[in-house]
Amino acid sequence: EPKTYAFEADVLARRELVKQLDLLSLDSFSGEITVTPWLDGAVLTGRYSAELAQTCGVTAEPMPQSLSNSFSLRVLPQGSPHAPAEHAAGGEIEIDLEADDPPDLLESDVIDLSGYAVEHLSLDLDPFPRKPGAEFVPPVDDVDLSPFAVLKAFKPRDDA
């Protein structure tokens, strides 16, 4: 039968996530995940919400934002007979874009529920955050960077 777990990151966990996800701040991160038995594994259905700030890549100003999303995935233990077969080395891989994602294989007997929530938060972050209307303008540089530029300043002496 399904079981639901709520989570809320405390100050220390949020501080660690700020480093891990390269955020400016993470004021809150919470949600819930329902675990439903499936074959010899489980289906994880969750949602999260977060209040955070990233740094604008153009202006270097803080960009506060609220993120929330839902996710669902399947997990199986290592060695499960239901795990997808590995493709033969050098063989062609066919990808069906309409098919469900293959189940994740667990690394141990414990399902890291918060790890899946963090993974989905990281996938929803903008990798190149930019404030609305912020545009990069390359600096205009008239300086001659040639190694001989300094020699142009020397004038020949008349008494040479």
N, C-alpha and C positions, 0 to 999 in steps of 0.2 A: 504494500500500500504506500502511496506517496507520503513523503515527509518534507515539511518546509522549514528552512533554517533562515533566520534573519541575521544580518551582519551590520556592524557599524564600526568603522576604523577609528581607533583612539588616536590621541596626539602622537604617540611614538610611531604607530603604523603609518599615519599620514605623513610624518616627517620622512620616513623611509621611502614612501611612494613618491614624494616630491623629488628625491634624489634619483630614484629608479626611472621615473617617467620624465625627468628633466622639466619639472614644472616650477613656476615661481612660488605658488602656494596651493594647498589643498585644504580648504576649510571644512569640508565634509565629504564623506564617501560611505554610502549605506545602501542597503537593498535586501533582497531575499532570493533564495534559490530553493526550488522544489526538486527533490530527488525521487524519481519514480523507477522502480525496478524494470529492467528490460533485458531479455535473454539472460546472460550471466553477468551483465553490467547494469548500467542505469542511463536514464534520460535526465539531463539537467535542464531545467527551465528556470531562468532567472531574470531579474531586472535590477538595475542599479541607478542611483542618482549621485551626482557629485557637484560640488561648488569648488571651482578651481581658478587659477590664473596662469596663463602662459605669457611668455615675453614675445611681443611683436617683433618679427624678424627684420622689419624695416626701420621702425622708430625706436625700438628697444624699450617701449613703454609696456606696462602691465596690461594684459587683456583678460579681465575677469569674465568667466562664463559659467553657465549651468549646463551640465550634460546629463542626460538620462537615456537609457535604452533597455531593450529586452533582448534576451538571447536564449537559444536552445541548442543543445548538442547531446551526442550520445558518447558514452565511455564504456570501454571493455577492459577487463584485466589482461595482463600479458599472457600469451599462450592460449587465449580464448579460441575455441574452434570457430567462432563467429567473426574473428578478426579478418580484415581483407587480406587476401594472399599477396605476398610481395611480388612485384613484377620481376621477371627474369632479367638478368643483367644484359643490357644492350637491346632489349626488346622494345617494341613500340608501346607507348603509353597512350591509351585512348581516354579522353576526358569528355564526360557528358555534363554539360553545364546545367542541365535540368535535374540531374540526380542529386540526392541528398549528399552532404559531406560525409566522408567515411568516419566511423567512430574514432575517437582518440583512444590510444592505448595507455592505460595507467602505468605509472612507474612503480607503484607500490599498491598495497591493499587499501590505502587511504586515499579518498578523493579530496583534493585540495580545492574546496568550493570557492574560497576567497581568491585563490589564484586564477580561477576562470573568470571571476568578476573583474579582477585587475587586468587580465588579458583583454577583455572586451572593452574596458575603459581605454586602454592604450590604443586599441584599434580605432576607437572613435575620436582620438585626439588629432587635431590638425598638425601634420608633420612640418608645415611651413606657416605658422600662424602669422596673420597680417591683419592689422586694424582696417576696417572699412575705409576706403579712400587713400590709404597709405601707399605711396609709390616710391620705388627706389629710383633716385636720380644720381647717376654716377658723377663723382666730383670732376670738375673741369680742372685739368692740371696742365699748365703751360710750361712746366719745368722740363728742360732738356735732360733726360736721364742718361745720356751718352757718357761713357767714361772720359771722353775728350772734352766734355762741356766745360770742365774747370780750366782747361788750357786756353779756351777762348777769352778768358778774362785777362790773360797775360798779353802784353803788347811788346813787340820787339823793342829793345833799347837802341837808341841812335848811336851810342858810342861803342857798339859791339864790333 
